[in-house]
Amino acid sequence: MGRMKRLALAVVLLLALAVPALAADHPLLVTPAWLAERLGRADVRIVDVSDAEDYVRGHIPGAVHLDLAETRAQASEGVFRVPTAEEGRRLMTQLGITPETTVVLYDDEGSLHAAWLFLVLDVLGHARVSVLDGGAQRWRAGGGAWTTTVPPAPASSSASPRRT
């Protein structure tokens, strides 16, 4: 076997082993247990995209709130567009998201709002985004911690969306 073939085989084997390991740490849908194990970690940003009133009444500890009504860019009546790269950079800075941040999204609307923000962050090139399976309802039903304490504003980030 030639040197290039061995190198190609080694790369394929390495990827075959690495991709499942990365996916296990950053699944698209996370369980309440998965999130509970990571509460308080500096590399995890929890984003609550519920209504502002619901957020004030209670949320997952450490979760920052994002008001979609103030964030979504309307293209026409009832239609919203994906943010531009600059708008995306501002959004990520506002939320304290860097390229290394694992982002977990949830809401209390059946994950509709969380799914929208997941799409936006994905389009902007952020690879570490997950949605909390069952949202706020499943978190609370499972006995997950709940607080009214608003965390300090996220530290400024140097996130730079990678739109293609």
Helices and strands as residue ranges (DSSP letters): H 3-25, E 29-30, H 32-36, E 44-48, H 52-57, E 64-65, H 68-71, E 73-76, E 79-81, H 85-95, E 102-106, H 112-123, E 129-132, H 135-141
